[in-house]
Each structure stands twice: as C-alpha cells, then as structure tokens.
Amino acid sequence: MPAGPDAARAGLVGRGGELARLRAALRRAPSVVVVRGEPGVGTSRLVAEALADPAAGDRVQLRGVCPDLRRPAPLGPIVDALAGLPCRPDVPLPPVTGAVAWAVPELAQWLPEPPAPAPRPSDRPGLLRRAIRALLAAQGPVALVVEDAHAADEATRDLLHHLLADPPPHLRLVLTEHHAPGLPRLGLHAPGHVPVEEITLRPWTVDEVRDAAGRWLGERAAEPELVELLHARTRGLPGAFEALLRGVGDHATAPDSLVAAVREVGVPARLRRELARRREWLTDDARHLVEAAAVVGRPVPVDVLAEVAGLTPDRAERAVHLALRRSVLRAEGPCPTFRHPLDRQAALDEVPPPRLARLNLRAARALHRHGRLVPLADLAGLYLAGGRAREGLRYLTAAADRAAADGDYAAATHLYTRAIDHDPRPAGRIRSAAKLARTAQLARADERVVNAVRRVLDEDDPPPQLRGEIRLHLGVLLRNQSGGALDSLAEIARAIPDLEQTDPQTAARAMLVAAIPSIKGWPISRHRAWLERAETFTEQVTDPVARAAVAANRATALMLLGDHRAWAAADVLSQPPGSAMEATQYARGWTNLAHAATALGHTARAWEFLHRAAAGLADSSSPYVEGLTQTARLVLSWHEGRWDDLHAAADHTTRLYREIPDLTAEAMLVRGLAALHVRGDVPHARRDLADAARITCFDTGFILTASAAALARVHLEAGRPGQASEAVEATLHRLERTGGWVWATEVVPTAVEALHGSGQPARARQLVEDFAAGIHDRDAPAARAALTVGRALLAEADHRYDEAATLLAQAADDWRRLHRPFDAARATEARGRCLLHARQAREDRGRSDGPGHAGQERQAAGQAAGRAAGEEAEGQKAAVGIILAAIEAYRALGARWDVARCHRLLRRHDIITTHRRGRLGYGDQLSPREREVARLVVQGRANRDIAESLVLSPRTVEHHVASIMRKLNVTSRTGIAAAHLAAHAAPEP
C-alpha cells in the first residue's frame, strides 16, 4: 500500500498556527522557543519544517539531541551540534574560542590556538561556556536546536543558562521537550528583552486524522470507519499514525479493506522498539504496574492497579510516577492509562501467558470488588482470559442480553457469538444460538455468525421448538444479509413443521417470512400459498414483538405482490410500540414497505413509510434496518430525479455496508446508474451494474431488472442488439419462472427494444402479453406505465408510428404523475423518435411515387406534394420540439449521457441544433466536444469506451482524437495526457 503523494507532509496537519508562531519567533533575535509535547506528537517535525523556511536566509543551523542515557556525556548535544558547524575561514574568531577544541576536536583546524590550561580544573567548564558563547556570537545569525532538552545533562543545562543570561545578539535557541505530568521542566529564565515563545503540541482531533489520512491514502481514506479506527488506535499521535499506516503497507499489499488491514496489522515494530526503550528505565514495581494497566485496559485509579499488580499503595504511587515520567503511561485525571491502544497491546504482548492469566483473574475480582462501572463484556473477557469460563459466560450472556434489550443489536450479536465460541455446554450454546439468530437479523452479520448458528444446529441437536425457531431466524438472516433466496427459503421451510407442533406464534411468523416473494425465490403462487396458510395462525400470536414481526411480514408480502390488501395491512403497523424490539420490527416493516411501494410506483407513500421508519429507529439501534432506509432513499432519489451528489451518496453507502450483500448491491446499482447517466462513465457503470446483479441475494424488484436494463441500453446505443438481448435474458427467465411481473417495470421496455433489434419480434410480443397478464389485477401503477411503453415500442417496431407516439405521450404523463421524471423524459424522447420515423416513412413513400402524370394531373400532384411538404415540415418541427423538450428534461436531471444520445438521434435525421459557429470557429482551440474527448483520453479510455460514454461512433471519436493531436501539436495519446496535465497543473505553493 504505497503512501499518497502528500504523505510526507501528513505529519504537519493541524500545525498551521504553531508553525506560524515558530517561524515568527525565529525571525527575531535573540529569541528562545520551547516546543513541548508528548513523544510522537511531532515536535521534531515541526522544528524541521520551521527551519526549512525559505525566508530564513543564510542562517547557520545547528542541531543536537539529548541522549536518553543513564550516564550521558557532558555537553553531548552541544558537542554534536557544534561538530556540524561549517568551516568559515573568513570569520574572525576571538582567542577564547580556541577552548572549544577541548570538547569539539573536529573544529581544531580552524579555531585559534587553545588557551593555556586553567589553573584549577573547576575553572575549565566556565571557560568552555564562554568559548562556546563567543563562537556562536561570531557566526552571525544562528539557530541552535537542542532536542529532548528534558533529558539534558547537568553541563548542558548550565550552558543553556549561561547562554540565556547574556545571549549572543543573533542567536535563536530552540528547545524541544517531552511534556508529561510529573516531568520537571528546564525552568530557563531569559532577560526581559529576550522574547520566549512556548508552544505546546496536542494530539490530532478526528478531523485532523481525516485530513492526514487523505494526504496519505488519497481516495481510500474515505472508507467508512477508517478514520475513526485510526484515531482510536493512535489517539491522534502523528508518530503512531505514521507507524501504523507504514505497518499496514508492509503487511497488506492493496488490501480489499483498509479497516480490516488496520485491525489485523498488530503493533508496528517501530512502536514496539520505542516502548521497549522507555520501559528500560522502569523498576520491577513499575513494570508490574504497567502490566496491570495493560490487563485492565482502561483508566482506573491507582488503588485498583496496585491490587492487580500486588503492590502496596506507596510502592504503586512511586511506580506510577516513574511510568508517567518515562511516558510509558499517561494520566487521565487521577487515572493512569496508556498513551494509545498500540502501546497497551505491545505491553500486553510482553506478559508471559501464566502470569497473564493470573493478572486477568485479579483484575476481574478487583474491578468487581471495588464496584467500578466497568462494562459487563469487559468483566466477561477478564474472567474468560483468567480461566474462569463459568463466571465469564455469565457476564458475557448478561452483557449480550442487556445490549439486545437496549436495542444495540450489533453489540448483542457480537457477544452472543463469543458466548457460543466459549461455552463448553451444548445447552448453553443452544440458548445463545437462539438469541443470536434473533438479534443478528437486525445487525450486521458476517459468516462467523452464520457458521456459529449452523454449528449449533448440526452438532448440538436442539429440541424441536428451539430448532424451529433457530432455523427460522437463520433463514431470515440468510435472506437479508449473507446467503441466497433459495437457501433462505429452504431453511424456513424446514423450520415450519417443528414450529407448527410446538409454537404456533412463531410458526405464523415463519409462514409469513416464506410468503415474502423475490425475483430469485420461488414462483409467487407458492409464496401466496404460505400467505393464505399463515392466516389460520395469526390469531394465535399474542406476544407483542411477535405480533409486530407478523404484521410487518404480512404487509411486506402483500405489498411486494401488488395485492390491494397491502394498504390495510400497513395500517396495522401504525399502533405505538411498547418496547425497543417491537419498535424495531415496526421500523423494519415500514422500511420494507418503502422499498416495495417504490418498486410498484407509489413514490409519495414510499417517503411516508420511510419517515415512519426513521421515527421507529430513533430509540433503538439496528444497523441492518438503518441500512435499508439509506438504500431506500437512494432508490427514491433516483426515481424522483434528485441526482445532485447521488453518485457520492451511493458510493458512501456501498462502502458502509460492504458486508451486507443486498444493501451493497442496491447502493452499487444506484452508483452505477449515476455513473452511466450523470457522469457518462460507461466502464465504471458497467462494472457496478454487473457486480450489483451478481451479489444481490433476495432482490425484490429493482436490482436485477434495473441492472439488466441499463446494461442493455449501453449495448443498444453502441449498436449491439444481440448483446443487449443477452443482457436481459437471465432476468427475463427469472420473471417467467417466478411470475413476479409486478417487478418487471425497469426491464420490459428495454427488453422489447433488445429483442426486436436482435431479430426476435415474436418473443418481444410474448413478453408484453405475459407482462400484461401478470399485472392485470395488481396494484402496480409503475408497471402499467411500463406496459404502455412496451406496447408503444411494439407499435414502433411494426412501423405504426402515430399509434406509438400517442401511447408514449400517455406514458410520459403517467410517469410524471408517479414523480418519475427520468422515465417521463425517456418516454418523451421515444415519442419524438417515433414522430421523426413517421416523417421519414412518409418522405420515403412520396419518393416511391414515380413520374408519369401529365397536364392537369401533374399540376394537381404538384399541389398535393407542396401541401405534403408543408405538413412534413410542420411534422418535423413538432418532432424536433418534443426531442428538445426531452433534452431539457435530461439537462435538468444532469443526465449528460442521455442528452448526448438525443443529439445523436437528431444528427441521424440530419437535424442540426448546435451553434452555427461550428468547429472552424474554434481555430487552434479545442471545441467543447474535443475537450470532453481529451478528458476521457487522459483517463486512459479506449476509443470504444469514449464512444459509449459520449454516444458517438468509434469513427467519430477517431476524428476527434486526430484533431486534438493536431491542435495540441502532439503525436500520441500520451502526448494528449501530458499536454492536458501541463495545462491544468496547479501552481507551486
């Protein structure tokens, strides 16, 4: 994972004010600047950036670092700094500077002769301090940087005091020091005329981590949860942030998920080394206390850590003080803790396993005994790690139950899965599996959850009632998140016999789940049979949560079937819920109804359902249902033409729910549709559309049909009707197999065009007949509008253009009433196309009437031809006006791909609507069309891709590329890219 182009400056994020203050201080002389911060906060980087200021002139820069040693050499950092002093023979030096050669022999060759040895050894340090001051004063403007000044030896401290008592007139003294509670500061005092600037660096905020991640990772920094995870693991310390991302780069080459890579990379070696170096200074007591803090894993008072570490209070206080001074721990109020989780993990990894188990058990007991407010899940983890499975499982189950009761289904799902993994008792695993399968439906459930539930079903032999309940919930889980429609329905069908005998309430719920249809599921007749069978059981459902689930499922099934009874069933969900779980079931029902109503064409009612779902989720947390509401909003925004930022919103949702197939697929579909119609990015659109169809599990009327239709439209515009027909074939087969024609709205019109274009007119007519029969008594206004379009396209294919135009005008009105402006614009475009074809057909018939009239007959024929020509002109004007109206509608939506298609249609009929200036008016400048082509060439697009994106022929694109090369005076596509980048390069800051 290579770093981004601005990764080198990521460490300076959030340091603009501090950098400006430091640079301003360095412009004054004499001056003193102290830069403080904890290790890893970036003090050295800030100083280096300030010294690199181009406005600094020819200032001499000297740098020394105070070594973190038990017995450092006297004046070590000053000696190191002076050793880098440039040789300047032209600078006159006072005789006293020769004494510097005693400490820095590298300078002896150009220093004056050293003075005679001091009479007393005690006088020598004072003479050396005077010599160093004189040497610095002789250099003119000097910036002397002493890093880690908190670790300075006594001689270095004395020299710094000496310099500040009477600083050389051109000296800038810059000190960096670690800032931590209990760590003594230098306490330097400067004369009143010497300004002292004190700068304290703080860790980054979440927003600053986001900025740094963007510089380091580019677009990949937008991955959901990544920034929050980076901030949590590093606590905003730039040094830890950089080490962590470099560690990810070393261990994961282009990982699919950076979030997963950051979680899996562990502690980078650099951070392990730094912590080990700081820990070298600790006593045994301090090491034991640090181990205790690592096991506890959260800020707690020192008395708790003392009990875990086995120390008396006095020894614990001294140990904490030392750990704070060495920056192994930091203080959060009265509670010591680690600087960031990576340090904690590194310390935990150093504890031998037997001792680690004892410390975990001590920590659990100490926290329990002290009555601290520690999460039950944390106590469970301590008991389990301490070898006390029974206590650990008791706390783990209690934590999961509490999370479920509070509506935090994500946490409950995670905890129940852990309980199954740790419980050695089959009965305990069965109980946890039943709870897990129930709550996982409302959370994000991955393969670990499914595998845990299946393992219990296969290995632990649950009793019939629990077996039926677990299978039911597993079926719902597979349906919604991590399986396929037929797998899901098979599990539910297997659950029903057990439930009918033992639990009629749950049996009714299972039957209604089986009644919910899908284009990838059973024939709808089978779903309807389950719906009718469930009616005999619903009166036996008395549990409020079960009644809410049953009502939600029944309303969903009826709505998806286009059954007129759906509206009365939806009204049942209006009663106020009595618990968080009941409210979540209602919210799930409203969200399902929003999706179904959208597919049927009830747009206004769909928004109403979504608003109710949002209200139901206000007091609970269900990531899955929240995701359903987000994808429903995307689809509704698509249909209603709310396309501003729709691609970005769909992209965000795609990334956010990448582990839930149907949510990802629906968001990816909208992203693909926006890429095609708004951006004209055909390659990315085709990839998204195909992937959405591939990964969806339980599609209920939009993903497969809209994906197939959009892919077919791309092929049709590129003149590939055979491939267009292939693109819709699988979806048509599913519709024919299931009989779910109410979901065929998106695909039927395009399929009619594709089938006719590929020489299958009989199949096209049969498709429209089947569609009409399938929606005959259904409540599906969108399907009826699509049926009108399908019949119009059949008429157009049979050259009945006037009839087709009339039907398309009706369809456009229907689409507008349904608040679907894009579909209305497409119907309007098709109407204009039919009128143009009608005019062309009449012209062709007129030309076919041969000569042979004479005299009065010829005169009458001429008059008739004149009237016909006038009528044809008026007809063309009307057709062009209709197509221009479609173009304006597309422009209002931002549908650039469709605008280009309409212009191509007009060009095919020799109708020019562009400005008369034409291409010659641009001279050596690129025309707007050429700029569009150049932009796509720069993106690496082939001519065929460019032609599809701009709705041009490949030959036309070739002409544009040749013209661009001529105007830019280049000979290759690479030259176009270079010229484009040069023209758009940003000026250097």
Secondary structure as GFF3:
##gff-version 3
##sequence-region A 1 989
A	DSSP	three_ten_helix	7	12	.	.	.	ID=ss1
A	DSSP	alpha_helix	16	26	.	.	.	ID=ss2
A	DSSP	beta_strand	31	37	.	.	.	ID=ss3
A	DSSP	alpha_helix	43	51	.	.	.	ID=ss4
A	DSSP	three_ten_helix	54	56	.	.	.	ID=ss5
A	DSSP	beta_strand	60	65	.	.	.	ID=ss6
A	DSSP	alpha_helix	76	83	.	.	.	ID=ss7
A	DSSP	three_ten_helix	95	99	.	.	.	ID=ss8
A	DSSP	alpha_helix	100	103	.	.	.	ID=ss9
A	DSSP	three_ten_helix	105	110	.	.	.	ID=ss10
A	DSSP	three_ten_helix	121	123	.	.	.	ID=ss11
A	DSSP	alpha_helix	124	138	.	.	.	ID=ss12
A	DSSP	beta_strand	142	147	.	.	.	ID=ss13
A	DSSP	three_ten_helix	149	151	.	.	.	ID=ss14
A	DSSP	alpha_helix	154	165	.	.	.	ID=ss15
A	DSSP	beta_strand	171	178	.	.	.	ID=ss16
A	DSSP	beta_strand	196	200	.	.	.	ID=ss17
A	DSSP	alpha_helix	206	217	.	.	.	ID=ss18
A	DSSP	three_ten_helix	218	222	.	.	.	ID=ss19
A	DSSP	alpha_helix	226	234	.	.	.	ID=ss20
A	DSSP	alpha_helix	238	251	.	.	.	ID=ss21
A	DSSP	alpha_helix	258	264	.	.	.	ID=ss22
A	DSSP	alpha_helix	269	279	.	.	.	ID=ss23
A	DSSP	alpha_helix	284	296	.	.	.	ID=ss24
A	DSSP	alpha_helix	302	309	.	.	.	ID=ss25
A	DSSP	alpha_helix	313	325	.	.	.	ID=ss26
A	DSSP	beta_strand	329	332	.	.	.	ID=ss27
A	DSSP	beta_strand	335	338	.	.	.	ID=ss28
A	DSSP	alpha_helix	341	349	.	.	.	ID=ss29
A	DSSP	alpha_helix	353	370	.	.	.	ID=ss30
A	DSSP	alpha_helix	376	385	.	.	.	ID=ss31
A	DSSP	alpha_helix	389	405	.	.	.	ID=ss32
A	DSSP	alpha_helix	409	422	.	.	.	ID=ss33
A	DSSP	alpha_helix	426	440	.	.	.	ID=ss34
A	DSSP	alpha_helix	447	459	.	.	.	ID=ss35
A	DSSP	alpha_helix	464	477	.	.	.	ID=ss36
A	DSSP	pi_helix	478	482	.	.	.	ID=ss37
A	DSSP	alpha_helix	485	502	.	.	.	ID=ss38
A	DSSP	alpha_helix	504	514	.	.	.	ID=ss39
A	DSSP	alpha_helix	524	534	.	.	.	ID=ss40
A	DSSP	three_ten_helix	538	540	.	.	.	ID=ss41
A	DSSP	alpha_helix	544	560	.	.	.	ID=ss42
A	DSSP	alpha_helix	566	571	.	.	.	ID=ss43
A	DSSP	three_ten_helix	572	574	.	.	.	ID=ss44
A	DSSP	alpha_helix	580	600	.	.	.	ID=ss45
A	DSSP	alpha_helix	603	616	.	.	.	ID=ss46
A	DSSP	alpha_helix	623	640	.	.	.	ID=ss47
A	DSSP	alpha_helix	646	656	.	.	.	ID=ss48
A	DSSP	alpha_helix	661	677	.	.	.	ID=ss49
A	DSSP	alpha_helix	682	695	.	.	.	ID=ss50
A	DSSP	alpha_helix	703	717	.	.	.	ID=ss51
A	DSSP	alpha_helix	721	738	.	.	.	ID=ss52
A	DSSP	three_ten_helix	741	743	.	.	.	ID=ss53
A	DSSP	alpha_helix	748	757	.	.	.	ID=ss54
A	DSSP	alpha_helix	761	774	.	.	.	ID=ss55
A	DSSP	alpha_helix	781	797	.	.	.	ID=ss56
A	DSSP	alpha_helix	801	817	.	.	.	ID=ss57
A	DSSP	alpha_helix	821	848	.	.	.	ID=ss58
A	DSSP	alpha_helix	856	893	.	.	.	ID=ss59
A	DSSP	alpha_helix	896	908	.	.	.	ID=ss60
A	DSSP	three_ten_helix	919	922	.	.	.	ID=ss61
A	DSSP	alpha_helix	928	938	.	.	.	ID=ss62
A	DSSP	alpha_helix	943	950	.	.	.	ID=ss63
A	DSSP	alpha_helix	954	968	.	.	.	ID=ss64
A	DSSP	alpha_helix	973	984	.	.	.	ID=ss65
###
